[in-house]
């Protein structure tokens, strides 16, 4: 089977804890934390791109998050929580906050742990997405990632 890009979605933190993928193949990840009731669209999305996230004309390395319908008074608490864990200089652009130079994480254990902490600290439900490149679907299946969570990326 050819190596390409594959995205897995709707993963819980408990499911992710059981995966054993090769971290070098994880291109990016996102933890979307949704507050009930879901139809009010209150959420925080924490994410990291292996090659950095676009900020104006530069690429910023480190953890980032975006927010939707979250009271601005909550943002310093979210930023402080993430900085306390990963460091980095906070930079804001629209609804996104970048922690430039923060510690980068790509292991299933670290991402699952962050998702569980976010759920607990901010009273939200976390759903995780992972995107891989340079690895086969068979190798990812052997690492514990189920085909039912695979969302193919057109080439």
N, C-alpha and C positions, 0 to 999 in steps of 0.2 A: 504494500500500500504506500502511496506517495506521501511525502512529508509536506505539510502545508500549515495553514492557520486554522485553528479550531477554537470555538468559544463554547464554554459550558456555562449554564445559567440556572437560576432558581436553586442554588445550593444553600443548604443551611450550615451553620457553624459546626454542628455535630457531624454532618456528612463530610465536611471538608477535613475534619480532624482525622478521618480514616484514609485520606488520599496520600500517596507516596510518590508523586511525580518528581521529575528532575527539574529543580528550580531554574536552571539556566534556560529552559524552554518556555517559562512563563513570561509572556510579553507584557501583560497588564492584568490588573485585578480591580474589582470594585465591590465595596460593601454598601448596599443601599439600605439605610435604616429608615423604616416607615413607622410613623406614630399613628395609632388608631384615633378616630375612625379613618380608614384608608382613603375613603372618598374625599376627604378634605386635603389630601396631597401634602401633608406635613412630612418632609423627609430631609435627611442628610445623606449625601453620597461621598464616602471616603474612597479615594482611589490612588493608584500609582501606575505610571507608565515606565517601563524599563529604560527607555531612551529620553525621558523627560516629558514635561507637559508644556504646550505652547503658552507663552505669556508675552504678549505683544510680538516682538520679533526675535525673542530668544526662547530657548528651551530650558525650563527649570526642572532640576532633579529634586525629588523628594515627594513626600506625601502631600496630597491635596484633598480638599473637600469642597462640595457645592451644597447649597441649601435651597429649599423651596418652602415657602410659607412658614418659616421658622422666625420667631420674634428676634429682632436684631440684638436684644438684650441677652439672648442665649449664646450668641456667637463667641464672645470672649471665653465662656466656660468650655465650649467645644474646642476652640483653638488651644486653650491652656491644657486641656486634657491630652490632646494629641502632641503638643510640644513637650509636655512632661514625659511622655513615653518615647518620643522620637527626636526631639530637638528641632532645629531649623528656625529660620527667620521668616516671620509671617509677612505675606504680601497679599493684598486683596485686589481682585479684579472682577467687578460685577458681583455675581453670586458665587464666585469661587475664591477660596483662600488657599494659598500655596504655602507650604513650609519648606522654603528653599534650603537645600543642604541637609534636610532631615535624614535620619537613618532610613535605609531602604529595606523593605522586607518582601520576601517572595516565597517563603516556606508555607506549606499548608497549616502547620501548627501555629505560626505567628499570625497569619491572617485570620484563622479561626478564633484564636484567643482575642484579637482585637475586636472581631465581630461580637463575641460574647460580652466583652466589656462594654461596648457601645450599647448593646441591648439593655444591659443592666443599668448603666449610668444614666442613659437618656430615655429610658422607658420606651423602647422602640423594638421593632421586629427587624432582624437583619436578613437580607437575601444577598448572596454572593455570586459574582460572575468572574470567570477566569478566561483569559485568552492565551493560547499557546501558539508557538510557531516552531517549525523545524523538527517536528515530532509526528509520529503516525497516530492515528486513532487507536490502533491496536496497542501501541505502547501506553497510551493514556488509559485504555481499558484495563491493562495489566496493572497500572498504578492505582486502580480503584475507581476511576471516574466512569460513571455509568453512561451507556449510549443514550439513555432516556433524557439526559441533561445536555446532550450535544446539540449545538445550534450551528450548523455548517456555515462557513463564510464563503460566499461566492468568489471565485478567482477571476 
